[in-house]
Amino acid sequence: MEIKQEITNIVNILPEDILKDILLYLRQIENIAKEKSQLSINLNTILKEDREVLEKLAK
């Protein structure tokens, strides 16, 4: 069974008060994922810029 389907099946049987906590937790994970994604983009930019500088220095 696919992971999303398994999660959906479990979520469908949980009480509402627990779902609120799960939603808060998922939002925290979402924010962390966005931060990590931005960090990766920034690192990639830095590495690309450094590579260009190194190539210019090598010439």
C-alpha positions as CSV (number, residue, x, y, z in Angstrom):
1,M,0.0,0.0,0.0
2,E,1.3,3.5,-0.8
3,I,2.4,5.6,2.2
4,K,-0.1,8.4,1.6
5,Q,-2.9,5.9,1.5
6,E,-1.8,4.3,4.7
7,I,-1.6,7.7,6.4
8,T,-5.0,8.6,5.1
9,N,-6.5,5.4,6.5
10,I,-5.0,6.1,9.9
11,V,-6.0,9.8,9.9
12,N,-9.6,8.8,9.0
13,I,-10.1,6.9,12.2
14,L,-8.3,9.3,14.6
15,P,-10.3,11.5,16.9
16,E,-10.5,15.3,16.1
17,D,-8.4,16.4,19.1
18,I,-5.5,14.2,18.1
19,L,-5.8,15.4,14.5
20,K,-5.2,19.0,15.7
21,D,-1.9,17.9,17.2
22,I,-0.9,16.0,14.1
23,L,-1.7,19.0,11.9
24,L,0.6,21.2,14.1
25,Y,3.3,18.7,13.8
26,L,3.0,18.4,10.0
27,R,3.1,22.2,9.7
28,Q,6.4,22.2,11.7
29,I,7.8,19.5,9.4
30,E,6.7,21.5,6.3
31,N,8.5,24.6,7.6
32,I,11.7,22.6,8.3
33,A,11.5,21.2,4.8
34,K,11.2,24.7,3.3
35,E,14.1,25.9,5.3
36,K,16.3,23.0,4.3
37,S,15.3,23.5,0.7
38,Q,16.3,27.2,0.8
39,L,19.5,26.2,2.5
40,S,20.3,23.8,-0.4
41,I,19.5,26.5,-2.9
42,N,21.8,28.9,-1.1
43,L,24.6,26.4,-0.9
44,N,24.3,25.5,-4.6
45,T,24.5,29.2,-5.4
46,I,27.6,29.7,-3.3
47,L,29.3,26.7,-4.8
48,K,28.4,27.8,-8.3
49,E,29.8,31.3,-7.7
50,D,33.0,29.9,-6.1
51,R,33.5,27.6,-9.1
52,E,33.3,30.6,-11.5
53,V,35.8,32.5,-9.4
54,L,38.1,29.6,-9.3
55,E,37.9,29.1,-13.0
56,K,38.7,32.8,-13.6
57,L,41.7,32.6,-11.2
58,A,43.0,29.5,-13.0
59,K,43.1,31.3,-16.3
